[in-house]
Amino acid sequence: MKILFDKARFLATALHEEEWPSPKNSQGKPLPEIALVGRSNVGKSSLINHLLGQKRAAKTSATPGKTQRINFFIIDEQLLIVDLPGYGYAEAPIEEVRKWTEAIDTYFTTRKTLRLIVLLIDSRRGPSDDDLKVAEWAQQKRIPLLPILTKTDKLKPAEIAAAAAFAKPLVGEALPYSVHDKDSKRKLIAIIQKKVE
C-alpha cells in the first residue's frame, strides 16, 4: 500500500469511543491508524497541517489545550491520522483534563487498528515525564513509537544534535522536524509508509 499523502480530509471529531469512526477499505478491512500525541503547545497542529499539506486542517493556537477532542483525518482513503488531545496543560479545568486522559487511555488500549504512535517532543525542552509514560506504554503494548523533535527551526544544528542525543536513551531515536522544511515531511511520510505496508 503506497500512501502518497496526495489527498487529506477531516473525517470526525469525538471524545467517546462509541463516536469514533472506523472506515474500511474497498476490501472491507478497517483502515490502519497513526496517532499523534504530545504535550499541549508542542506544535502538533502545525505538524499535522504541514504533513497534510493544508494550512487549516488542524486548528493552531498560542493557547495550550486547544485540542480537547480526538480528531480523525483520512489520507488517500487508505489511512487515518488521529490527533489526540495534548496533555500537561495545568490550567485546564480538572474535569476536562480527566475526560481527555480517559479518552486517550481508552483509545490506546482498545484501538486495534493503531499501527504507530508519533510522540511529539519540543526540541528545546526535551522529553517530559508524560512523554516518558507514553514511550513506556508503547513499549509494553509493543506498538511502534516514533519520537519527533518539533520546532527545530528555532535551534542551531549543534543544538538539534544535542537534543536528539539527550532524547535517545529516554525515548529512542527521534526525528528532528521543522514545518519549514520539506525534507522533514518527506522523511516522516516514508516512515509512515513502512509502518502501514
N, C-alpha and C positions, 0 to 999 in steps of 0.2 A: 504494500500500500504506500503510494507516494503522495504525501500531503505537501503541497507547494505553498499553502497559505495565500492562494490567489483570491479566495472569497471568504469573508468572515461576516457573520451577522449575530446580533444579540438574540438569544433564544428565550431566556426567562430569568426572573429574579425571585428567590424564595428562601425562606428560613427553615421551614419544617420539611421533614423527609417525604411526607406524602405529596408535597408540591413539586418535588424535584423532577425535572424531565428525564426521560430515558429513551431518546430517539434510537432508531435502528437503521442499519444499512439496507441495501436492496436485497440482501440475503436473509434479512430478519434478525441479524445479530446486533446486540447493543453496541453502540459506538464506544471506543476507548476514551479515557479522560485523562487530562493533565491538570493537576490542581496547583494553583499559585497561592502561597501563604507567606506571611511575614508580619513584622511589627507595623503598627499604624505609621503612616508617613514615610515608609521605606522606599516609596517610588513604584509601588505595584501597579497602580492605574496607568502611570506614564509608560511603564514597560509593556503592559497589555496593549495600549494604543499603538506603540511602536511596533510590536510584534504583529498586530493585526493590520497594520497599515492604515489605521483610521485615527483621526485626531480626537474624536469624542466617543469612542466605543465604551470606554470606562471613564467615569467621572473622576477628574483630578481636583485636588483641593489642598490648600495650605493648612487646612484644619484636619488634624488626625481624627481617625474614627469615622471617616465619610462613608466607607463601605460598611453597611450594617446588615446586609443580607448576602446570601450566596448568589452570585451572578454566573449565568451559563452562556457561553458563546459557542457557536458551531462553526467549524472551519472546513471548507470544501465539502460539506455534508458528510465528513468522514471522521471528525474528531471534535471532542468537546474541550474547551478551555474553561476551567472553573476558577472563579475569583472568590476566594474566601475572605471573610471579614478580618481586618487587621487586629492584632492583639497588642496588649501592653499599653492601651490608652487609659490612663488612670482617671481622667476627668469625665469619662462616660458614666452615666448612671449605673449603679451596681446591678440592677435588674437587667439592663440592656447587655452589659458585659456577660452576665450569666447566660443569657439567651444565645449570644454569639458563640460562647465557649461550648455550650452544649451542642449547638448546631455543627460546629467544626468537629467535635469529638464523634458525633453520630456519623457525619459524612466519612471521616477517616475509617471508622470501624465497619461501616455497612456497605460502602460503595465498592462493589466487586469489579467495576469497570475501570477503577483507578490504576493507571499504569506508571505514573511518575509524579512525585511531589517536587515542585520547584520552590525552594526555600530562598526568599529574598532577604539579603542582609545588607545593611548600609555599610559601604566600604569604609566610611570614615569612623565607624563606631565598633565594628566587629560583632560577632555573634552574641546575642543576649541570652539570658537564662531560658527564656521561652523558645528561642531558636534551637537551643541545645535539646530541649524537651521534644521538639518536633523531629530533630535528627535521630534522637534515641527511639522515638516511637516508630519512625520509618524503618529503622534497623530491626526492631523487634518484630514488626509485621512483614519484613522482607519486601518492602515496597521501595523501588529505586528512588534515590534522593539526588536532586541536582541543586547544590547551593549556588546562588548567584550574588555577586557583589555589585550592588547598584550604585549609581551616581559616581562612577569612576571618572567622569569628565571633570569632576571637581578636584581630582588628585593628580599629582605628578606621576610619571611612570614608576619611579622608585617607590613611591607611597603605595601604588596599586600592588606592586610586587610584595611589599611588606604586609599589606592587608591580606593578600592571598596566603602568604606563608603563615600568618598568625591564625587564620581560619582553618587551614588544612588539618591540623591534628584534632580540632574540635568537631568539625562537621564534614571534612573531606575536601577533595579538590573542588575549588569554586571557580566559576566562570565570571570574569570581570565583564560588566555590561554598562554601556552608555547608550542612552536613547538618541545620541547624536552621532552614533557610529553604525553604519550599515553592516559592518563585519560582525558586530555583536549579534545582530538579528540573524545573520546567515548561520553563525555557529550554533545558536540556540535552536533554530529550525532543524539543523542537521541532527542534533542530539535527540530532539523530539521524534523525528522520523525513525530513528533507530529503535526507540523505545516502544513504538506502536506498530512496528512491522509484524 
